[in-house]
Structures are given as C-alpha cells and as structure tokens.
Amino acid sequence: MSPAPKKPHGGKRPSAANVARRRAREVALQGLYEWLVSGTDAGVIDAHMREQEDFAQADAVHFDALLHGCITEAADLDTVIARHVDRQTSQLSPVEHAVLLIGAYELKHCVDIPYKVAINEAVELAKSFGGTDGHKYVNGVLDKTAADLRPVETQAAREARRPA
C-alpha cells in the first residue's frame, strides 16, 4: 500500500513541465515505497504505478529514470546518503528513505535540475507524504549530500551568499 499525500503543494503556479516532473516524483516515491516495504519486482511496481488514474499527468521518462534508477542504484545511493544519516538507511522510515533515494538520484544524475530545486522537491515530497518533521531531516541530509555530489555548484552558491 502506497502512502497518500497529506496536502497539496502550495506556492507559485509551476509550469506544465514542472507539474509533470513533480507528479513523476510522487509516483516514483509510491513505487519506491512499495519496493522498500515489500521487495516487489521493479517491473510489477512499474506496471502498477502506470495504472494509476492520473499517471498520464506524470513525466513518464523522468518517472522511469527515478523508479528504475533508484532501484538499480539503491546500494550506491545508500552509500552516499549513509555518510549523512544518524542510523542505517534500512532503519529510516520507508517514505523518508524513498525520498532520500530520489533526491540523491537527481543530485547525481539530473544535472539539468539545479541542486536547490532537487532538494526542495524532495522536501516537498517529505512534507506531503512523510512524518511531521521528516522534511527537516531530508533537507539536512540532502544539503550535505549535494555538497558531495555537486561540489562546484554548491560551493558557487555558498560563495554567492557571502558578503563582499
């Protein structure tokens, strides 16, 4: 059983492409949750997620990359994440673990997505699907993970914030 979103996303009206990517992340999160909890085969999960009523609103290419990429690279992504968590990744809540996998995957592979956007999208997923303060945990872990995976981009952002 997949987690249900708690509330709709707020803020500015995103573009259609951003809405489709956000929906892809939500569906991928639900699939990863199922995979983490049950160990179901990725192909079965993929088919199940595509049967969802509003899957057509998702960016199917991004969904494929996230779901299959996170499952295929779960051990490597966990190694990257593990440097910044306070317990083994297997002891994280399945929702937070899945959100961290998505965030780490996007930081590692989706360089067209600015690191701050990847982190923010993961935080929004955690707010919608996770525990009360899970989004704060996700934010902290992915901020440190971004420094590992995108050192040039994160350093440039830090330098830009420094007073002259």
C-alpha positions as CSV (number, residue, x, y, z in Angstrom):
1,M,0.0,0.0,0.0
2,S,1.4,3.3,-1.0
3,P,1.4,6.4,1.2
4,A,-1.2,9.0,0.4
5,P,-0.3,12.7,0.1
6,K,-1.2,14.8,3.1
7,K,-1.8,18.1,1.4
8,P,-1.5,19.8,-2.0
9,H,1.7,21.7,-2.8
10,G,1.5,25.4,-2.2
11,G,3.3,28.4,-3.6
12,K,3.7,29.8,-7.1
13,R,2.0,28.2,-10.1
14,P,4.6,25.8,-11.7
15,S,4.9,25.3,-15.4
16,A,3.3,22.2,-17.1
17,A,6.8,20.6,-17.3
18,N,7.4,21.1,-13.6
19,V,4.0,19.8,-12.7
20,A,4.7,16.7,-14.8
21,R,8.1,16.2,-13.1
22,R,6.6,16.7,-9.7
23,R,3.9,14.1,-10.5
24,A,6.7,11.7,-11.7
25,R,8.4,12.1,-8.4
26,E,5.2,11.4,-6.5
27,V,4.5,8.3,-8.4
28,A,8.1,7.1,-8.2
29,L,8.0,7.7,-4.5
30,Q,5.0,5.5,-4.2
31,G,6.7,2.8,-6.3
32,L,9.9,3.0,-4.2
33,Y,7.9,2.8,-1.0
34,E,6.3,-0.4,-2.3
35,W,9.7,-1.7,-3.3
36,L,11.3,-0.9,0.1
37,V,8.4,-2.4,2.1
38,S,7.6,-5.5,0.0
39,G,10.6,-6.1,-2.2
40,T,8.2,-6.5,-5.2
41,D,9.9,-6.7,-8.6
42,A,10.5,-3.4,-10.3
43,G,8.6,-4.4,-13.4
44,V,5.5,-5.3,-11.4
45,I,5.7,-2.0,-9.5
46,D,6.2,-0.1,-12.7
47,A,3.1,-1.6,-14.2
48,H,1.1,-0.9,-11.0
49,M,2.2,2.7,-10.9
50,R,1.3,3.2,-14.6
51,E,-2.3,2.0,-13.9
52,Q,-2.9,4.9,-11.5
53,E,-5.7,7.2,-12.7
54,D,-3.5,10.3,-13.0
55,F,-0.3,8.7,-14.3
56,A,-0.8,10.4,-17.6
57,Q,0.0,13.7,-15.9
58,A,3.5,12.5,-15.0
59,D,6.6,12.9,-17.0
60,A,7.0,9.2,-17.9
61,V,10.6,9.5,-18.9
62,H,11.5,11.1,-15.5
63,F,9.4,8.5,-13.7
64,D,11.3,5.7,-15.4
65,A,14.6,7.2,-14.6
66,L,13.7,7.7,-10.9
67,L,12.0,4.4,-10.3
68,H,14.4,2.1,-12.1
69,G,17.5,4.2,-11.4
70,C,16.8,4.3,-7.7
71,I,16.2,0.6,-7.5
72,T,19.2,-0.3,-9.7
73,E,21.5,2.0,-7.8
74,A,20.0,1.7,-4.4
75,A,23.1,0.3,-2.8
76,D,25.3,3.1,-4.3
77,L,22.8,5.8,-3.4
78,D,22.5,4.4,0.2
79,T,26.3,4.6,0.5
80,V,26.2,8.3,-0.5
81,I,23.3,9.0,1.8
82,A,24.7,7.0,4.7
83,R,27.5,9.5,5.2
84,H,24.9,12.0,6.5
85,V,22.3,10.0,8.3
86,D,22.2,9.1,12.0
87,R,21.4,5.5,11.5
88,Q,21.5,2.7,8.9
89,T,19.4,3.6,5.8
90,S,17.4,0.4,6.3
91,Q,16.2,1.8,9.7
92,L,14.8,5.0,8.1
93,S,11.1,5.3,7.5
94,P,10.4,3.9,4.1
95,V,8.9,7.2,3.0
96,E,12.0,9.2,4.1
97,H,14.3,6.6,2.6
98,A,12.5,6.7,-0.7
99,V,12.6,10.5,-0.7
100,L,16.3,10.5,0.0
101,L,16.9,8.0,-2.8
102,I,15.0,10.2,-5.2
103,G,16.9,13.3,-4.1
104,A,20.3,11.6,-4.2
105,Y,19.5,10.2,-7.7
106,E,18.5,13.6,-9.0
107,L,21.6,15.2,-7.5
108,K,23.8,12.5,-9.0
109,H,22.2,12.2,-12.5
110,C,19.9,15.1,-13.3
111,V,22.4,17.9,-13.7
112,D,19.8,19.9,-15.6
113,I,17.9,20.3,-12.3
114,P,19.7,22.8,-10.0
115,Y,20.7,21.2,-6.8
116,K,18.5,23.6,-4.8
117,V,15.5,22.5,-6.8
118,A,16.3,18.8,-6.4
119,I,16.5,19.4,-2.6
120,N,13.3,21.5,-2.5
121,E,11.3,18.9,-4.5
122,A,12.5,16.2,-2.1
123,V,11.5,18.3,0.9
124,E,8.0,18.9,-0.7
125,L,7.6,15.1,-1.1
126,A,8.6,14.6,2.5
127,K,6.1,17.3,3.6
128,S,3.3,15.7,1.6
129,F,3.9,12.0,2.3
130,G,6.2,11.8,5.3
131,G,6.2,12.2,9.0
132,T,5.7,15.5,10.8
133,D,9.3,16.7,10.8
134,G,10.7,14.3,8.2
135,H,11.1,17.1,5.7
136,K,13.7,18.8,8.0
137,Y,15.7,15.6,8.2
138,V,15.5,15.2,4.4
139,N,16.6,18.8,3.9
140,G,19.7,18.4,6.1
141,V,20.8,15.1,4.6
142,L,20.3,16.2,1.0
143,D,22.1,19.5,1.7
144,K,25.2,17.6,2.8
145,T,24.7,15.0,0.0
146,A,24.6,17.9,-2.6
147,A,28.0,19.1,-1.3
148,D,29.4,15.6,-2.0
149,L,27.7,15.1,-5.4
150,R,27.8,18.6,-6.8
151,P,30.7,20.4,-5.1
152,V,31.3,23.0,-7.7
153,E,27.6,24.1,-7.8
154,T,27.2,24.1,-4.0
155,Q,30.4,26.0,-3.4
156,A,29.5,28.6,-6.0
157,A,26.1,29.1,-4.3
158,R,27.8,29.5,-0.9
159,E,30.3,32.0,-2.3
160,A,27.5,34.0,-3.9
161,R,25.8,34.3,-0.5
162,R,28.9,35.6,1.3
163,P,29.0,39.4,1.9
164,A,31.5,41.2,-0.3
